[in-house]
Amino acid sequence: MTEAALASTSSSPTTRQLWTRTRGVVLALVLLLAAAVAIAAVRSDARHGRLDPRSADPSGSRAVARLLADQGVSTRLVTSLGEAASATGPDTTLLIASPDLLTKRQQTLLRSATERSGGRTVLISPGPPSLGTLAPEVTADPAVGFDSTLSPRCGLPAARRAGSADTGGIRYSTTDPNADTCYPSDGLPTLLRVPARSGGGDTVVIGAPDILFNDRLDEQGNASLALQLLGSRTHLVWYLPSLSDDSATDAGDQSFFDLLPSGWLWGTLQLFVAAAVAALWRARRMGPLVPERLPVAIRASETAEGRARLYRKANARDRAAAALRSATRTRLAPLIGVPPAQAHAPETLLPALAAHVDGDSQALLPLLFGPPPRDDAALVSLADQLDALEREVRIS
């Protein structure tokens, strides 16, 4: 093999070239990761001890628990469904801090335990995922009210004594004509008290948790409203749903995608769009073909020999014979005055060829357009005959 003296070329990009091409993507990924970590840290700090009766953080609820204790109401914190369900009774108020975090099975079991207990159930900011089971008579409006501080505008004694309070948040509607609808925002209430059908208990739905926060308790009538709603019974069971609860692992008939929060689905879609945009940005542009000089010069005989070995390895005598016959017809056509476009048409090529050699067109048909050879010896014989035919035409 003979090497040509060509300019040095690179078969693979260098490290500097790779860095130049990918540094934009790497920088974007680093910034995205840093932003995600920062947001997670901020949200983690903001939600630390949220609605926890032991927490003194601004979003905690220890102040409410202390005030209730001064009034003789005991507060018990539970984190499992079994503890919450077993603690229900006519002298107990069950507060569910995050009802939307409960699975469908947990909601059903909790509803069965509280429906005829005779006690009070307080739901903090429940949405459609939990209202259909825990409070079937109540539906949540998709539009959230803008006003935080609202007036009672109802006949519920606790609301009338408390006055204005920070209940603005999720708005509700109910089909129960005996329900108390308080603190309306744009015509829909943000606090509901729905009496139980039997047993003497009731369910209270609050659209916002602000009246329970430590830093909001001394504003408006928040403290009065919270103490009256949570202190109507001797005992208060404060239920904070936890992922460590064994009952939370049973998702029932939910699929994997049903368990994913909507934020993850939107985040995945955004990442997919970003990846598609990055692919379009870094994709190879379509343009005119640019010839590239080969690093070495290869003889035509070596190329033909290599291709022949491939044919032999694949036992492709039919393809080899077709290639030999096609090349022979292509070279013979200009020698006998046949247009190149008609070189592979037997009715045109064979009569013109018979006029230059001894023989008729029918005798030349199996040689130039015949079937594939049976074995390697027949293929070699075919090649010799084609070569002899071409020499004879050139001599004539």
N, C-alpha and C positions, 0 to 999 in steps of 0.2 A: 504494500500500500504506500502511495506517495503522498506526503503532506504538502499542501500548498502554503506559500509564504503569505499569510493573511494577517490582517490587523487582529490584535488580541481581542477576543470576545469573552463574555462571562455567561456561563450556562445557568447560573443561579445568582439572585441578588445578594449584595453584600449586607453586612449588619447595618451600616449607615443608611443604605437605601431602604431597608426594612423599617428602620426607625423613622425615616422621613415620611414614608407612606402611612405608617400606623400611629404616629404621635398624636394626630388629631383625635382619633378614636380613643386612644388610651387616656388622653386628657379629659375627654368627655365622660368616660367611665369613672375616672377618679373623682371628678366634680359631682357626678350623680351619686356615687357611694358616700362622699362626704356630706352631701345634702341629706341623704337618707339617714345617716347616723345622727346628724344634728337634729333633724325633725323627731327621730325616735327618742333622743335624749330630752328634748323639750317637752314632748308629750308625756314621757315617763315621769318627769318632775311635776308636770301640771296635774297628773292624775294619781299621784301617790296618796294613798289613804282616802280616796274619794268615797264619800258616804259611809265611811267607817266610824262607828260610834266610839272607837278607841283613839281616833286620830285627832290631833290638834292642828293639823294643816288647814289652810283656808278652805279647802274643799272637803275637809273632814266633818264629822257630826258629833264630836265629843261634847260640845256645849249643850246640844239638845238632850243627850243622855244624862248629863249632870242635872239639868233643870227638871227632867222627868223624875230622877231619883229624889230630888227635893220634894216632889209632890207625892212620893210614895209609890211610884211606878218603877218596877224592876225592868232592866233592859238586859236581854240575853242575846249575844251574837252567835249565830249558827252559820255554817258554810256548806252544809250537806242537805240534800233533799229529805233524807230520813229524819234528821233532827227537826227540820222545819215542819214536816207533816205531823210528826208525833207531838209537837208542842201546841198545836191548834186546840182551841177550846172556847167556851163562852166568855171566859174572863181574860182572853188573850187577844192582843192585836198583832197580826203578822205583817211586817213590812218587808216587801220584796224590792230590793234596791235596784236590781237590773233584770227585770223580767224577760227582756228580749234575748238575754244570754242563755236562757233555759231551753233545753231541747223540747221537742213536741211531747215526748213521753214524760218528761219532768213536769211540764205544764199540766198534762192530763192528770197525773197523780196528785199534784198539788191542788188542782181544782176539786178533785174528789174528796180530799181531806178537809178543805175549807168550806165547801158548799153548804154543809149541814152542821158545821161546828158551832154556830151561834156567835162566833167572834167576828172581829173586823179584819179585813184584808186591805192593805194599802199598797197600791202599785205606783211606783215612781217612774214617770215618763215612759209608759208602755207604748209600743208601736204595733203595727199590724201583725208582726210575727208572734206576739203573745196575746193580744186582745181577743182574738177569735176563740181562744181556749179559756183564758183566765177570766175574761169578762165578755161573754158572747153578746150581751146587749149593747156593747159599746163599740164604736168604730172610730178610727183616727182619721182626721182630715190631712191630706198630703201637704197642704200649705201651712207653714209654721207662722204663728203670729209674730209681729214685730215689737209689740209692747210687752215689757217685762212686768211692770207694776200695773195691776188691774184692780178694779173695784168689785166687790162681791156680787151685787145685783141679784140676790137670791134670798130665799127664806131659811137657809140652813143656819141654825143658831151659832155654830162655831165660826162660820164665815162672817156673819153679821157682827159678832163681838170683836173679831180680829180686824175687820175693816180691810183697807187696801193691803195687798200682799204681792210678792214676786212669784206669781204662778204662771206667767206668760211663757209659752213654749208650744208644745203640741196641743192642738185643739181637737175636741171630740164631739161626737153626737151619739145619742142613745135612742133606743126604741121603747125603753121602759117609761111609761107615763108617771110612775111614782118616784122617779129619780130626781135628785136635787142637782140642778145645773148652775154652777157658780163661776164667777170671774170670767165673763165672756170677753172674747177678743174677736172683733169683726163679726159678731153675731153668733159665734160658737164658743161653748164653755171650755175652760182649761182645767176645771175641777168638777168632778162628778162624784156623787154618792148614790150608789145603786143598792137598794135594800134587797136582801136575799128573799127568795120565794118562800122559804120555810126556815125555821130555826132561829129567827130574830137577828141574824147577823147582817152585815152589809159589806160592800166593796167600795173603796175610795180610790179614784183615779186622779192623779196629779200630773199635769202636763210638764212641769219643770221641777228639778230638785233643789232650787235655790233656797227655799224656806228652811232647808235642813243644813245648809252650809254654815260653818263657823263664822265666816266673814260676812254673811248676809243675815244672820239671825237677828241682829239688833236693828234692822232696817224695816220700815213700814210696820205691818202687823204680822211679820213672818213668825216671830217667836210665839205669839198668841195662837196663830193658826196651827203651827206645828204641835204645840203642846196639847191643844184640844183634840186634834185628829189622832195623835198617837197616845194620848193619856186617857182615853175614854174607858179603858180596861186596866185591870191591876197589873197585868204583865205585858211586856212588849218583847216580841221575838223579832230580832233584826236579821234578816236573811240576806247574806252576801253570797251569790252563786260563785262557786269555785271550780276550776278545771280539775282539781284533785278529787272532786266528788266522783265516786264510782258510777253513779247514775248518769253522769254527763257523758260517759263513753258509749252509751247505748243510743245510737241515732235513729233507731227504728228503721223505717223504709227510706230514709234520706240517702241520697247518693253522695259521692265524694264532692261533686261540684255544688250540691246544696249546702254543704258544711262550710264552703269557702265564703268569707265575707265579700260583699260586692266590691269593696275597695281593691281586693286582690285581683278580681277579674278585670276591673278597669285598668289597674296597673299593668297586668299582663298584656292587655290590648295596646296600651301606650308603648310598652317595650317592643312589641311586634312592629308597630308603625315606625318606631325609631330605628329598629334594625333594618326595615325595608328602605327607609330613607338613606341610611348609611350605606346599604348595598348599592343603591342607585348612584350615590355620590362617589363611591370608590370603584364602581364597575368600569370595565374597559370600554372606552368610547369606540364606536364603529367608525371606520374611515377607510381610505383607500389602502389596498394591499401594498406592503413594503417588502421588496425582495431582500432576503438575508443571505449573505455569503456564507457558505459552509466552511467550517474550520479545516476540513480535509477534502481532497479530490479523490473520488472513487471511480475506478475504471468501469466502463459499461459492461465488460465481460464478467467482472466480479458481481455486478448487480444481477445480470442474467443467471449466473451460476447460483447465486444465493436464492433467487426466486425459483429456480429449478429444484433446488434441494427442498424448499418448502412444499412444492407440488408433490415431490416424491414422498416426503414424510406424511403428507395428507392422503396419499394414494389417489391424487386427483388427475388421473390420466385424461379424463374428459376435458378439464379446464386447460391442461397443457396442450392437448391436441387442438382445441378451439383457438388458443392463443397463437400457435404455430400457423394454422390455416389462415387466420385473420391477417397476421402480419405478411404472409406470402401473398395473399390477394391484394393487400394494400400496395405492396411493392410492384406487383405485376401490372396493375391497372395502368399506370402512366406509360409503361413500356409498350403496351399494345394499343394505346390510344383510347382507353376507356376512362371516362370522368371518375374522379375519386368518389363521388356520391354513388356511382353504380358499381363500385368495386366488389360489393358483397351481394350483388344480384346475379344469380346463376344464368338467367335468360339473356343477360347482357355480356357478362364476363366470359362465359364458356365459348360462345361462337367466335368472338374476337381472338381468344386464346388458341382455338383450334386452327385458325388461319396462320399462326406463327410456328406451330409445332406439328409434328407428324402424329396424327390421331384425330378422332372426332370428339365432339363436346361431351357425348355420353360416357366416353371412357375417362374423361377428366373429372366428371361429377363426383364419383366416390373419393377421389383424391383431395379435392378442394372443399367439398361439402358433405363428406361421408360421415358415418357414425363414429363414435369414440373407439379407439383401439382396445383390444381385449386384454393385452398384457404389456409389460415394459418393452418386450422385443418388438411388438407391433408398433409401439410408439416410436422407437428408434428407427424402424423401417420407414414409418410415415415421414419423419424428419428428413431422412436421406432422400426420399422420393420428391419431397417438396423442394429440397435444395437442388436436386438434379433438374427439376422442371424450371426453376428460376434461372439456372445457368444456361439451359438450352434456349430460353427466351432471350436472354441477354446476347448470346452468340448470334442468334438469327437476326 
